[in-house]
Amino acid sequence: MTLAAALEPALFVNPIKIGVVVLALFGWAAAAQWIDRDTNVVKTRREHWNMIVLSGGMVAFFVLLVLPWTAGLFYVGLAIWLLIGGAPMLGYLVHRNGRVAPAARVLTPTHLKRVLSRGEKKATSTEGLRVRITDHAGDFVEPPDDAEGAKDFDAVQAFLCDLLTKRASDADMVAGKEKYRLVFKIDGVATENADGLTVETGERIFRFLKRVAGLNVDEIRRPQSGKIKAGLLSQEGEPGFTEVHTSGTMQGERMRLHVQSGPVLKRLQELGLPTARLDALTKVLGEKKGLFILSAPRGHGLTTTQYAILKSHDAYINNIHSIERRPLIDLDNVTQQLFEGDNTDLNYARVLQTVLRREPDIVLVDQCEDKETAMIAVRAAAEDRKIYLGMLAKDSFEALSRFVQWCDDRKQVAGAMLGVMSQRLVRVLCTDCREAFRPDPETLKKLNLPADKIERFYRPPTEQKTDRRGRPIVCPTCQGSGYFGRTGVFEIMIVDETVRKLLAENAPINRIKAHCRKNKMYYLQEEGLLKVIDGTTSMNEVLRCLRGNDK
């Protein structure tokens, strides 16, 4: 009887424990999938966090399933599994909540209270909040609770998320019969989206953005303008305004967005000036009087440089004024005079005369366009004022040539002139994905560069990387563009005694240029090459920026 009982089949599997393990596995997998999706929302390193979470889960399940947790110790093992498997997820939660706005944080007391009180009921009809939108009246745009409104909201969320993630400063959408044409301007370069937008998606975006920007949704021909605020959940601080402009075209309605990303006031050291050029510029800025010309083609950061130069002066000691068409930043302790270009009775010269009557120490004229303004500026600089004069020009010598032609008294120009600076903006190579290569010796020879001293140049990736499944791997830093941000390339011409003599004699600009070359002045192309050599940018980028001579 005892032997028969011993031979009866025993139950070695506990169904309750199996159920607990299965539930734990599904719970961990669901949380891991959420983290995988959420890394795209908050724009953090997806592969990095997936590896941490996966490694923690594998170790946790090894501890739970392989080690002999007999009898009641099984639940001790389950607690250890929760600790090991949950720690990476908790770490991610702390990381992501630190990157997003307080209202977008999850599993906080405030978030749990909203969930319990059904405060997020509206959001269930959308694909998720990725971009904070504030309408023209300054009110936060809540996700709609109706189906059609939710689709419009989701389309705008996806569009703005793409726009802001790629750091686009402008977006241009034009309606067509088959699709909406879409062009982003990123780091100063326009890039067209090959797929564009479907007609349905485009209409939803137009309808929603026009409404929140305070525009007439039914008006598709007359130009309209409005403003909203839009910022990624991962974006710190207050998002800048986004200008919304609509108009009619032969193809259909057109919408242009301009993102004012909140301009940052830079210091001189942050503009990209090499040490030697920074020292030369600092010496010029230290002069108590004189005229210094700042030039660049349109869209190449001239205003940023002008602001950096003004802020390098002590505004508590000096009486500083500026005359600007469109002030981008309110400068502390600087009197900024807005020039209304549409007022034909009051030109730049008249405004400059008015400012000079206030006995300023330093004056910035953001753009000199005529002879009268130039002559007033040079007279003031020859007396006892420090004048910074902005001009649209392709290089320093073109700016100097045009300014000299405007001024009748060449000796006065020679006595007042301190120097001329010209600049271009070039895109900065993404340090996370740039690739090194050995430049062709013939190319180096044409550029007068020593082939034996230059080991490598850098450029954007030439081949698309893929994962094991053949899916493209996009650089999370630059979003696949190969560049991240822009920096300045500067050409500085200092007026010494020889240049003053040449100016007074009305010598040709070529003679002045030859003298500057003899004094080892670097031209724009050479300054650009220095940034190629140190890996800041690529050769193609320098050639692209210096090729255009438009102003």
FIZABA-913190 format. One line per 2 residues: their letters; for each residue x, y, z of C-alpha. Coordinates in Angstrom, 3 decimals. Example, Ala and Ser with C-alpha at 12.3 -4.5 7.8 and 13.67 -1.06 7.14 Angstrom:
as = 12.300 -4.500 7.800 ~ 13.670 -1.060 7.140
This chain:
mt = 0.000 0.000 0.000 ~ 2.872 2.294 0.909
la = 4.707 1.266 -2.250 ~ 1.637 1.979 -4.402
aa = 1.259 5.404 -2.890 ~ 4.882 6.131 -3.604
le = 4.419 5.184 -7.258 ~ 1.463 7.556 -7.793
pa = 2.330 10.530 -10.054 ~ 3.409 13.611 -8.075
lf = 2.620 17.192 -9.063 ~ 5.999 18.943 -9.512
vn = 4.554 22.044 -11.245 ~ 2.739 24.760 -9.303
pi = 0.200 26.432 -11.646 ~ -0.064 29.489 -9.381
ki = 3.668 30.136 -9.586 ~ 3.594 29.646 -13.363
gv = 0.776 32.163 -13.616 ~ 2.732 34.657 -11.525
vv = 5.813 34.229 -13.742 ~ 3.766 34.630 -16.937
la = 2.072 37.772 -15.620 ~ 5.464 39.161 -14.585
lf = 6.858 38.427 -18.051 ~ 3.968 40.138 -19.847
gw = 4.066 43.093 -17.457 ~ 7.798 43.561 -17.973
aa = 7.412 43.267 -21.773 ~ 4.601 45.845 -21.830
aa = 6.671 48.286 -19.753 ~ 9.714 47.718 -21.988
qw = 7.653 48.424 -25.116 ~ 6.318 51.624 -23.564
id = 9.873 52.754 -22.804 ~ 10.890 51.972 -26.386
rd = 8.082 54.176 -27.727 ~ 8.546 56.883 -25.116
tn = 12.231 57.423 -25.964 ~ 11.062 58.791 -29.315
vv = 8.579 61.104 -27.620 ~ 11.106 62.663 -25.223
kt = 13.938 62.440 -27.789 ~ 16.462 60.533 -25.713
rr = 18.827 57.698 -26.659 ~ 16.591 54.816 -27.661
eh = 19.253 52.092 -28.167 ~ 20.973 53.028 -24.913
wn = 17.868 52.658 -22.770 ~ 16.613 49.557 -24.600
mi = 19.919 47.835 -23.840 ~ 19.760 48.815 -20.150
vl = 16.163 47.633 -19.762 ~ 16.776 44.394 -21.680
sg = 19.912 43.595 -19.683 ~ 18.114 44.198 -16.402
gm = 15.210 41.970 -17.491 ~ 17.484 39.110 -18.571
va = 19.369 39.168 -15.280 ~ 16.107 39.333 -13.334
ff = 14.550 36.328 -15.119 ~ 17.778 34.357 -14.729
vl = 17.662 34.955 -10.984 ~ 13.964 34.020 -10.794
lv = 13.902 30.960 -13.052 ~ 17.337 29.367 -12.783
lp = 18.187 29.684 -9.093 ~ 16.437 27.073 -6.879
wt = 13.818 29.094 -5.050 ~ 12.169 26.236 -3.173
ag = 9.030 26.395 -1.070 ~ 8.288 29.872 0.272
lf = 11.578 31.256 -1.041 ~ 9.950 31.596 -4.465
yv = 8.333 34.849 -3.365 ~ 11.684 36.102 -2.081
gl = 13.035 35.444 -5.581 ~ 10.039 37.263 -7.052
ai = 10.820 40.295 -4.888 ~ 14.458 40.210 -6.026
wl = 13.244 39.946 -9.645 ~ 11.116 43.063 -9.157
li = 14.126 44.880 -7.731 ~ 16.552 43.897 -10.507
gg = 14.114 44.143 -13.419 ~ 12.384 47.271 -12.164
ap = 15.488 49.292 -11.283 ~ 16.398 50.134 -14.931
ml = 12.786 51.079 -15.630 ~ 12.680 53.282 -12.569
gy = 15.936 54.861 -13.717 ~ 14.404 55.626 -17.097
lv = 11.324 57.090 -15.435 ~ 13.467 59.497 -13.404
hr = 15.481 60.352 -16.533 ~ 12.456 61.062 -18.757
ng = 10.568 63.035 -16.108 ~ 13.622 65.241 -15.757
rv = 13.532 66.049 -19.490 ~ 9.882 66.967 -19.895
ap = 7.610 69.705 -18.619 ~ 5.997 69.068 -15.209
aa = 2.571 68.556 -16.814 ~ 3.954 65.720 -18.977
rv = 5.579 63.710 -16.177 ~ 4.175 60.244 -15.452
lt = 3.618 58.224 -12.279 ~ 3.901 61.334 -10.159
pt = 1.236 62.075 -7.518 ~ -0.250 64.725 -9.807
hl = -0.346 62.332 -12.774 ~ -1.908 59.519 -10.742
kr = -4.493 61.932 -9.385 ~ -5.435 62.991 -12.905
vl = -5.749 59.363 -13.990 ~ -7.915 58.445 -11.035
sr = -10.144 61.459 -11.549 ~ -10.505 60.726 -15.270
ge = -8.694 63.979 -16.007 ~ -7.039 62.376 -19.021
kk = -10.253 61.218 -20.612 ~ -9.826 63.580 -23.534
at = -6.345 62.337 -24.306 ~ -7.590 58.806 -24.865
st = -8.948 59.835 -28.245 ~ -5.508 60.883 -29.525
eg = -2.215 59.135 -30.183 ~ -0.479 61.014 -27.380
lr = 0.780 64.470 -26.505 ~ 4.232 65.116 -27.950
vr = 4.143 68.881 -28.487 ~ 2.805 71.581 -26.192
it = 0.732 74.045 -28.220 ~ -0.459 77.442 -27.020
dh = -2.931 79.303 -29.220 ~ -2.910 82.955 -30.290
ag = -4.669 83.966 -27.076 ~ -2.052 82.256 -24.899
df = -4.271 79.323 -23.880 ~ -2.974 75.749 -23.798
ve = -4.525 73.655 -26.577 ~ -6.175 70.594 -25.038
pp = -6.583 67.369 -27.053 ~ -10.120 67.366 -28.529
dd = -12.620 64.739 -27.387 ~ -14.418 64.338 -30.739
ae = -13.113 61.875 -33.336 ~ -12.508 64.363 -36.172
ga = -10.907 66.900 -33.872 ~ -8.647 64.174 -32.452
kd = -7.478 63.267 -35.968 ~ -6.661 66.910 -36.695
fd = -4.822 67.161 -33.397 ~ -2.806 63.990 -34.076
av = -1.831 65.204 -37.549 ~ -0.580 68.524 -36.144
qa = 1.216 66.769 -33.292 ~ 3.111 64.532 -35.733
fl = 3.903 67.453 -38.044 ~ 5.134 69.828 -35.329
cd = 7.061 67.049 -33.596 ~ 8.918 66.359 -36.851
ll = 9.486 70.075 -37.429 ~ 10.876 70.739 -33.952
tk = 12.856 67.518 -33.678 ~ 14.714 68.319 -36.880
ra = 15.383 71.859 -35.543 ~ 13.793 73.436 -38.618
sd = 13.587 77.219 -38.530 ~ 11.041 77.399 -41.361
ad = 8.458 75.167 -42.975 ~ 6.713 75.786 -46.297
mv = 3.591 73.820 -47.293 ~ 1.780 74.246 -50.588
ag = -1.422 72.450 -51.491 ~ -1.478 70.336 -54.665
ke = -3.898 68.021 -56.402 ~ -2.224 64.802 -55.288
ky = -0.265 65.861 -52.222 ~ 0.979 68.799 -50.183
rl = 4.538 69.880 -50.944 ~ 6.607 70.230 -47.755
vf = 9.976 71.996 -47.396 ~ 11.934 72.416 -44.139
ki = 14.808 74.851 -43.675 ~ 17.329 73.330 -41.262
dg = 20.521 75.163 -40.306 ~ 19.924 77.556 -43.186
va = 19.465 74.845 -45.860 ~ 16.094 74.100 -47.469
te = 15.287 70.379 -47.690 ~ 12.177 69.063 -49.405
na = 10.335 66.063 -48.028 ~ 10.151 63.643 -50.961
dg = 6.877 62.091 -49.770 ~ 5.230 65.377 -48.853
lt = 1.890 65.165 -47.074 ~ -1.275 63.447 -48.175
ve = -4.118 65.755 -49.121 ~ -6.143 64.625 -46.106
tg = -3.253 65.182 -43.675 ~ -2.427 68.560 -45.212
er = -6.001 69.754 -44.924 ~ -6.145 68.684 -41.285
if = -2.912 70.539 -40.476 ~ -4.044 73.689 -42.285
rf = -7.461 73.648 -40.625 ~ -6.126 73.103 -37.108
lk = -3.183 75.544 -37.249 ~ -5.263 78.322 -38.799
rv = -7.827 77.961 -36.063 ~ -5.374 78.020 -33.131
ag = -3.422 80.890 -34.746 ~ -6.598 82.988 -34.841
ln = -6.946 82.992 -38.635 ~ -10.070 82.657 -40.739
vd = -10.250 78.976 -41.644 ~ -12.514 79.595 -44.651
ei = -10.253 82.268 -46.207 ~ -7.812 80.563 -48.581
rr = -6.781 83.409 -50.900 ~ -6.005 86.545 -48.934
pq = -2.755 86.625 -46.896 ~ -3.220 86.066 -43.163
sg = -0.742 86.060 -40.295 ~ -0.922 84.772 -36.738
ki = 1.193 83.311 -33.955 ~ 1.200 80.244 -31.744
ka = 3.649 78.703 -29.307 ~ 4.870 75.158 -29.841
gl = 7.521 73.202 -27.969 ~ 8.520 69.578 -27.535
ls = 7.666 67.991 -24.200 ~ 11.404 67.389 -23.752
qe = 12.166 71.072 -24.359 ~ 13.258 72.987 -21.287
ge = 12.029 76.491 -20.659 ~ 9.369 78.495 -22.429
pg = 8.989 77.684 -26.152 ~ 9.390 80.518 -28.634
ft = 6.687 81.838 -30.914 ~ 5.924 80.213 -34.243
ev = 4.673 82.619 -36.891 ~ 1.893 81.226 -39.099
ht = 1.435 82.851 -42.526 ~ -1.098 81.715 -45.136
sg = -1.799 82.907 -48.675 ~ -3.273 81.709 -51.942
tm = -1.289 80.410 -54.928 ~ -2.115 79.082 -58.391
qg = -1.771 75.539 -57.027 ~ -3.797 76.117 -53.875
er = -3.374 77.429 -50.359 ~ 0.106 77.963 -48.942
mr = 1.219 77.994 -45.312 ~ 4.604 79.164 -44.064
lh = 5.789 78.644 -40.498 ~ 8.718 80.502 -38.975
vq = 9.973 79.152 -35.665 ~ 11.387 81.779 -33.337
sg = 13.392 79.414 -31.196 ~ 14.104 82.035 -28.582
pv = 17.318 83.733 -29.778 ~ 20.223 83.352 -27.397
lk = 22.513 86.307 -26.790 ~ 26.002 85.001 -27.492
rl = 29.341 86.222 -26.263 ~ 32.182 87.012 -28.652
qe = 33.943 83.818 -27.595 ~ 30.942 81.759 -28.729
lg = 30.733 83.060 -32.306 ~ 33.468 80.827 -33.725
lp = 36.327 83.330 -33.955 ~ 39.832 81.796 -33.881
ta = 41.993 83.067 -31.023 ~ 44.121 85.353 -33.200
rl = 41.073 86.956 -34.834 ~ 39.328 87.296 -31.485
da = 42.347 89.127 -30.082 ~ 42.428 91.469 -33.101
lt = 38.703 92.188 -32.775 ~ 38.982 92.769 -29.026
kv = 41.702 95.338 -29.645 ~ 39.437 97.208 -32.088
lg = 36.547 97.115 -29.634 ~ 38.770 98.733 -27.040
ek = 39.129 101.907 -29.131 ~ 37.174 104.851 -27.762
kg = 36.166 106.236 -31.152 ~ 36.171 105.274 -34.814
lf = 34.094 103.338 -37.327 ~ 34.019 99.576 -37.690
il = 32.047 97.927 -40.508 ~ 30.297 94.594 -39.930
sa = 29.235 92.844 -43.125 ~ 27.701 89.594 -44.328
pr = 25.219 88.321 -46.904 ~ 21.629 88.182 -45.744
gh = 20.888 85.303 -43.383 ~ 24.468 84.757 -42.204
gl = 24.199 85.823 -38.562 ~ 25.094 89.490 -38.807
tt = 22.593 90.542 -36.122 ~ 23.920 87.947 -33.674
tq = 27.452 89.311 -34.121 ~ 26.256 92.905 -33.743
ya = 24.527 92.053 -30.466 ~ 27.590 90.177 -29.184
il = 29.779 93.214 -29.925 ~ 27.397 95.625 -28.193
ks = 27.248 93.403 -25.110 ~ 31.034 93.276 -24.953
hd = 30.912 96.944 -23.931 ~ 30.037 97.980 -20.399
ay = 26.533 99.417 -20.729 ~ 26.755 101.009 -17.265
in = 29.759 103.111 -18.218 ~ 28.861 103.769 -21.868
ni = 25.742 105.320 -23.321 ~ 24.893 102.748 -26.019
hs = 22.252 103.171 -28.741 ~ 21.217 100.984 -31.662
ie = 19.096 101.630 -34.755 ~ 17.405 98.445 -35.959
rr = 14.729 97.452 -38.413 ~ 13.669 94.428 -36.411
pl = 15.140 94.016 -32.911 ~ 15.384 90.308 -32.089
id = 16.335 90.641 -28.429 ~ 15.836 93.294 -25.778
ld = 19.367 94.308 -24.789 ~ 19.793 95.364 -21.177
nv = 20.803 99.018 -20.738 ~ 20.958 99.565 -24.513
tq = 18.581 102.095 -26.073 ~ 17.190 100.291 -29.118
ql = 15.640 102.597 -31.719 ~ 13.175 100.882 -34.052
fe = 13.477 102.086 -37.639 ~ 10.149 102.021 -39.464
gd = 11.196 101.429 -43.059 ~ 7.718 102.186 -44.402
nt = 7.940 105.785 -43.184 ~ 9.287 107.573 -46.273
dl = 9.625 110.869 -44.392 ~ 12.134 109.440 -41.899
ny = 15.074 107.537 -43.399 ~ 18.030 105.913 -41.671
ar = 20.109 109.080 -41.916 ~ 17.476 111.170 -40.130
vl = 17.118 108.577 -37.354 ~ 20.910 108.442 -36.953
qt = 21.071 112.247 -36.648 ~ 18.389 112.135 -33.951
vl = 20.291 109.485 -32.003 ~ 23.585 111.390 -32.240
rr = 21.954 114.441 -30.618 ~ 21.535 112.362 -27.463
ep = 25.327 112.286 -27.001 ~ 25.814 108.507 -27.200
di = 29.227 106.915 -26.690 ~ 28.498 103.927 -28.942
vl = 26.020 103.599 -31.804 ~ 25.094 100.555 -33.849
vd = 23.461 101.103 -37.242 ~ 22.308 97.626 -38.169
qc = 22.250 98.320 -41.909 ~ 23.769 101.142 -43.963
ed = 22.100 101.415 -47.364 ~ 22.766 104.914 -48.645
ke = 25.312 107.678 -49.012 ~ 23.728 110.052 -46.519
ta = 23.824 107.524 -43.684 ~ 27.444 106.640 -44.495
mi = 28.569 110.276 -44.442 ~ 26.822 111.029 -41.133
av = 28.333 107.895 -39.587 ~ 31.897 108.668 -40.692
ra = 31.669 112.278 -39.456 ~ 30.477 111.120 -36.038
aa = 33.215 108.476 -35.866 ~ 35.881 111.037 -36.847
ed = 34.857 113.272 -33.949 ~ 34.347 111.341 -30.721
rk = 31.861 108.494 -31.318 ~ 32.260 104.748 -31.674
iy = 30.148 103.664 -34.657 ~ 29.378 100.083 -35.700
lg = 27.908 99.992 -39.180 ~ 26.207 96.936 -40.684
ml = 26.315 96.276 -44.436 ~ 25.191 93.524 -46.770
ak = 28.294 92.410 -48.710 ~ 29.997 89.205 -49.826
ds = 33.339 90.048 -48.158 ~ 35.242 92.780 -46.318
fe = 36.685 94.401 -49.416 ~ 33.348 94.721 -51.181
al = 31.906 96.368 -48.065 ~ 34.854 98.746 -47.842
sr = 34.717 99.586 -51.551 ~ 31.025 100.466 -51.460
fv = 31.367 102.497 -48.272 ~ 34.296 104.520 -49.660
qw = 32.315 105.275 -52.823 ~ 29.529 106.745 -50.688
cd = 31.870 109.088 -48.812 ~ 33.209 112.251 -50.481
dr = 35.935 113.043 -47.946 ~ 38.427 110.165 -48.284
kq = 40.804 111.652 -45.690 ~ 38.016 111.733 -43.157
va = 37.265 108.070 -43.945 ~ 40.940 107.205 -43.529
ga = 41.090 108.906 -40.156 ~ 37.885 107.348 -38.806
ml = 38.101 103.787 -40.121 ~ 39.138 101.057 -37.671
gv = 38.481 97.983 -39.781 ~ 36.018 95.791 -41.621
ms = 34.766 92.341 -40.706 ~ 32.837 89.945 -42.925
qr = 31.298 86.626 -42.005 ~ 29.473 83.546 -43.229
lv = 27.632 80.837 -41.337 ~ 28.617 77.225 -42.000
rv = 26.951 74.122 -40.644 ~ 28.820 72.232 -37.930
lc = 29.432 68.531 -38.491 ~ 27.632 66.222 -36.084
td = 30.358 64.769 -33.864 ~ 28.274 61.634 -33.227
cr = 28.123 60.484 -36.851 ~ 30.764 62.382 -38.875
ea = 33.296 60.206 -40.653 ~ 36.986 60.824 -41.237
fr = 38.668 60.391 -44.629 ~ 42.045 61.087 -46.146
pd = 41.793 64.003 -48.598 ~ 43.082 63.675 -52.122
pe = 46.656 65.084 -52.426 ~ 45.739 66.886 -55.660
tl = 42.884 68.648 -53.902 ~ 45.194 69.742 -51.111
kk = 47.679 71.006 -53.675 ~ 45.017 73.158 -55.355
ln = 44.130 74.597 -51.961 ~ 47.807 75.302 -51.149
lp = 47.651 72.963 -48.180 ~ 50.580 70.718 -47.151
ad = 49.576 67.119 -47.907 ~ 52.188 65.739 -45.502
ki = 50.751 67.655 -42.528 ~ 47.039 66.959 -43.004
er = 46.024 63.429 -42.101 ~ 42.260 63.656 -42.357
fy = 39.215 65.728 -43.151 ~ 35.704 65.018 -41.915
rp = 32.369 64.775 -43.717 ~ 28.800 63.592 -43.079
pt = 28.179 59.828 -43.300 ~ 28.317 58.575 -46.885
eq = 26.446 55.306 -46.249 ~ 23.181 54.661 -44.444
kt = 23.670 52.439 -41.407 ~ 21.072 49.738 -40.743
dr = 20.234 47.422 -37.873 ~ 20.052 43.635 -38.030
rg = 16.622 43.784 -39.620 ~ 17.769 46.164 -42.325
rp = 16.003 49.183 -40.835 ~ 17.858 52.493 -41.220
iv = 19.576 53.806 -38.096 ~ 19.081 57.562 -37.871
cp = 21.528 59.563 -35.770 ~ 19.489 60.816 -32.774
tc = 21.594 63.974 -32.516 ~ 21.344 65.402 -36.039
qg = 18.335 63.361 -37.272 ~ 20.368 62.092 -40.217
sg = 21.392 65.462 -41.684 ~ 25.055 65.036 -40.737
yf = 25.169 68.545 -39.258 ~ 24.094 70.085 -35.979
gr = 23.995 73.849 -35.612 ~ 26.050 76.556 -37.310
tg = 29.158 78.571 -36.542 ~ 30.740 81.655 -38.031
vf = 33.609 82.006 -40.482 ~ 35.122 85.478 -40.082
ei = 37.346 87.650 -42.231 ~ 38.841 90.643 -40.404
mi = 40.640 93.511 -42.103 ~ 42.394 95.847 -39.672
vd = 43.101 99.382 -40.863 ~ 46.755 100.216 -40.108
et = 48.725 103.311 -41.088 ~ 49.472 101.996 -44.567
vr = 45.790 101.300 -45.241 ~ 44.911 104.769 -43.956
kl = 47.380 106.284 -46.391 ~ 45.961 104.244 -49.269
la = 42.414 105.266 -48.344 ~ 43.383 108.934 -48.171
en = 45.008 108.659 -51.600 ~ 41.851 107.041 -53.019
ap = 43.904 103.985 -53.982 ~ 42.160 101.057 -55.696
in = 40.772 98.366 -53.419 ~ 43.131 95.840 -55.040
ri = 46.137 97.723 -53.621 ~ 44.598 97.666 -50.159
ka = 43.862 93.966 -50.577 ~ 47.456 93.286 -51.657
hc = 48.792 95.102 -48.596 ~ 46.484 93.122 -46.283
rk = 47.663 89.899 -47.879 ~ 51.256 90.963 -47.321
nk = 50.385 91.436 -43.640 ~ 49.155 87.809 -43.597
my = 45.452 88.568 -43.517 ~ 43.300 85.452 -43.929
yl = 40.498 85.634 -46.493 ~ 37.101 83.996 -45.994
qe = 38.060 80.884 -47.956 ~ 41.174 80.369 -45.859
eg = 39.244 80.909 -42.644 ~ 36.777 78.294 -43.842
ll = 39.589 75.851 -44.623 ~ 40.865 76.195 -41.068
kv = 37.479 74.969 -39.832 ~ 37.667 72.044 -42.264
id = 41.129 71.126 -41.008 ~ 40.070 71.151 -37.346
gt = 36.998 69.008 -38.108 ~ 34.371 71.660 -37.391
ts = 32.800 71.463 -40.850 ~ 33.233 69.811 -44.232
mn = 34.855 71.018 -47.432 ~ 31.573 70.826 -49.338
ev = 29.871 72.969 -46.715 ~ 32.517 75.695 -46.945
lr = 32.306 75.688 -50.747 ~ 28.505 75.877 -50.566
cl = 28.541 78.885 -48.245 ~ 31.249 80.778 -50.121
rg = 29.957 80.032 -53.601 ~ 27.022 82.427 -53.494
nd = 27.800 86.083 -53.972 ~ 24.263 87.272 -53.423
k = 23.661 89.859 -50.768
